[in-house]
Amino acid sequence: MAHIEVCYRCPLCRKAYGKQSDAITCRNSHPIETETWAVGKGGKGVRIFEHCALDGLGGLRWALREADLSDDIKIRAEQLEEG
């Protein structure tokens, strides 16, 4: 006859365990992932990726410039003309 079993899955690596405590231990053993963000004057955040050229898409200088630019097309065009 069929029966029901409960498994506990680690939310990070998705490995299944028979006990909840084992899944919690697995979750707590994973390293913390860090992210770097450029935050502009208005609070707009743009993620900076480690392995990108400084001025390239996702790079440090690009993200700093992008964080200060508006998402509104008209305002953005004016900002680009100014600077």
C-alpha positions in Angstrom: 0.0 0.0 0.0 1.3 3.5 -0.8 2.3 5.9 2.0 3.3 9.5 2.4 6.8 10.5 3.3 7.9 14.1 4.1 11.3 15.3 2.9 13.0 18.5 3.8 14.8 20.3 1.0 17.7 22.8 1.5 16.5 26.1 -0.1 20.0 26.8 -1.5 21.3 23.6 -3.0 17.9 21.8 -3.3 19.3 18.6 -1.7 16.6 16.5 0.1 16.9 15.3 3.7 14.8 13.0 5.9 15.1 15.3 8.9 14.4 19.0 9.1 17.5 19.6 11.3 19.7 18.1 8.5 18.2 20.5 6.0 18.7 23.5 8.3 22.3 22.4 8.9 22.9 22.2 5.1 21.3 25.6 4.6 23.5 27.2 7.3 26.7 25.6 5.9 26.5 27.5 2.5 28.7 30.6 2.1 27.1 34.0 1.9 27.0 35.5 -1.6 27.9 39.2 -1.8 26.8 41.7 -4.4 28.1 45.2 -5.2 25.6 47.9 -6.2 26.0 51.5 -7.3 23.3 53.7 -5.8 22.5 57.0 -7.4 21.3 60.3 -5.9 17.6 59.3 -6.4 18.1 55.9 -4.9 18.3 54.0 -8.2 20.5 50.9 -7.8 22.6 49.3 -10.5 24.4 46.0 -9.9 28.2 45.9 -10.5 29.5 42.6 -11.8 33.0 41.5 -10.9 34.4 40.2 -14.2 33.3 43.1 -16.4 35.5 45.8 -18.0 35.3 49.1 -15.9 33.5 51.0 -18.7 31.7 48.0 -20.2 28.1 46.9 -19.5 28.0 45.8 -15.9 31.4 47.4 -15.0 32.1 49.8 -12.2 32.3 53.1 -14.1 29.3 52.2 -16.2 27.2 51.3 -13.1 28.2 54.6 -11.4 27.2 56.6 -14.4 24.0 54.6 -15.0 22.8 55.0 -11.4 22.8 58.8 -11.7 20.8 58.7 -15.0 17.0 58.8 -15.0 14.9 55.9 -16.4 12.6 58.4 -18.1 13.7 58.6 -21.8 13.3 62.4 -22.1 15.0 63.3 -18.9 17.8 60.8 -19.6 18.4 62.4 -23.1 18.7 65.9 -21.4 21.1 64.5 -18.8 23.3 62.9 -21.5 23.4 66.2 -23.4 24.5 68.1 -20.3 27.3 65.8 -19.3 
